[in-house]
Amino acid sequence: MTGTPGAAATRDGEAPERSPPFSPSFDFTGKNKVVTVDGVRVKLQIWDTAGQERFRSVTHAYYRDAQALLLLYDITNKSSFDSIRAWLTEIHEYAQRDVVIMLLGNKADMSSERVIRSEDGETLAREYGVPFLETSAKTGMNVELAFLAIAKELKYRAGQQANEPSFQIRDYVESQKKRSSCCSFM
Ligand SMILES: Nc1nc2c(ncn2[C@@H]2O[C@H](COP(=O)(O)OP(=O)(O)OP(=O)(O)O)[C@@H](O)[C@H]2O)c(=O)[nH]1
């Protein structure tokens, strides 16, 4: 699902699921996931969509009703990074206006093959005002954090009280994330 929105939604509903070609210990795709946020269980229904251009028209149907979209690129693949802008334009056109978007630079474990610097991901994310994490589906680095941040944001939006301190997903992600240069993966 590189260069691709993966949709996380709290709604129930039918959607086709695609199986990942390998079974990483930390999976972005294909399952419902329950995340406990401050004692409240938030159910995320996760769909993986095809990244290739030829599936574009099909993918609109996936993310039209999504409450959150994880946009993944591969840090070892420049074209996947370059396609992110086009996806953001698409999302602007087809997704819900208040959709939660997160940019993820995946395969952070493959540092020797890296072609996209972490700063480039950060700059792009800042430009679009979305949170950014480098992740690894192989080691699990920042994967749980990505889902937790989305769940926290959705819970906050659903139950927003007048006197509740506002939840800032970008600040939360920045304060919690592990850097790929750091030695300790989860
Ligand atoms: N080392 C490493 N390999 C990964 C990681 N994530 C995925 N892969 C591998 O990358 C390959 C492609 O993974 P996919 O999930 O099929 O990639 P994709 O971009 O989703 O493909 P489409 O959904 O068809 O666009 C597989 O062989 C995975 O095992 C990661 O974080 N680290």
The ligand as a Tripos MOL2 file, in Angstrom:
@<TRIPOS>MOLECULE
LIG
   32    34     1     0     0
SMALL
NO_CHARGES

@<TRIPOS>ATOM
      1 N1         11.8070   -4.2580    5.0760 N.pl3     1 LIG1
      2 C1         10.5100   -3.9330    4.9940 C.ar      1 LIG1
      3 N2          9.7310   -4.4870    4.0470 N.ar      1 LIG1
      4 C2          8.4290   -4.1100    3.9950 C.ar      1 LIG1
      5 C3          7.8710   -3.1770    4.8980 C.ar      1 LIG1
      6 N3          6.5620   -3.0110    4.5700 N.ar      1 LIG1
      7 C4          6.3230   -3.8090    3.5150 C.ar      1 LIG1
      8 N4          7.4550   -4.4680    3.1660 N.ar      1 LIG1
      9 C5          7.6370   -5.4000    2.0340 C.3       1 LIG1
     10 O1          7.4380   -4.6770    0.8400 O.3       1 LIG1
     11 C6          6.7970   -5.4880   -0.1460 C.3       1 LIG1
     12 C7          5.5810   -4.7440   -0.6700 C.3       1 LIG1
     13 O2          4.5980   -4.6790    0.3510 O.3       1 LIG1
     14 P1          3.1200   -4.3360   -0.0040 P.3       1 LIG1
     15 O3          2.3880   -4.1150    1.2710 O.co2     1 LIG1
     16 O4          2.5630   -5.3330   -0.9640 O.co2     1 LIG1
     17 O5          3.3210   -3.0310   -0.8480 O.3       1 LIG1
     18 P2          2.2310   -2.1680   -1.4800 P.3       1 LIG1
     19 O6          2.9690   -0.9420   -1.8010 O.co2     1 LIG1
     20 O7          1.1140   -2.1670   -0.5200 O.co2     1 LIG1
     21 O8          1.6820   -2.7370   -2.7890 O.3       1 LIG1
     22 P3          0.2650   -2.3080   -3.3710 P.3       1 LIG1
     23 O9         -0.7140   -2.4260   -2.2430 O.co2     1 LIG1
     24 O10         0.0280   -3.3010   -4.4390 O.co2     1 LIG1
     25 O11         0.3880   -0.8980   -3.8300 O.co2     1 LIG1
     26 C8          6.4690   -6.7990    0.5150 C.3       1 LIG1
     27 O12         7.4340   -7.7300    0.1190 O.3       1 LIG1
     28 C9          6.6110   -6.5160    1.9950 C.3       1 LIG1
     29 O13         7.1090   -7.6250    2.6500 O.3       1 LIG1
     30 C10         8.7320   -2.6210    5.8950 C.ar      1 LIG1
     31 O14         8.3480   -1.7690    6.7210 O.2       1 LIG1
     32 N5         10.0370   -3.0260    5.8960 N.ar      1 LIG1
@<TRIPOS>BOND
     1     1     2 1
     2     2     3 ar
     3     2    32 ar
     4     3     4 ar
     5     4     5 ar
     6     4     8 ar
     7     5     6 ar
     8     5    30 ar
     9     6     7 ar
    10     7     8 ar
    11     8     9 1
    12     9    10 1
    13     9    28 1
    14    10    11 1
    15    11    12 1
    16    11    26 1
    17    12    13 1
    18    13    14 1
    19    14    15 2
    20    14    16 1
    21    14    17 1
    22    17    18 1
    23    18    19 2
    24    18    20 1
    25    18    21 1
    26    21    22 1
    27    22    23 2
    28    22    24 1
    29    22    25 1
    30    26    27 1
    31    26    28 1
    32    28    29 1
    33    30    31 2
    34    30    32 ar
@<TRIPOS>SUBSTRUCTURE
     1 LIG1         1 GROUP 0 **** ****
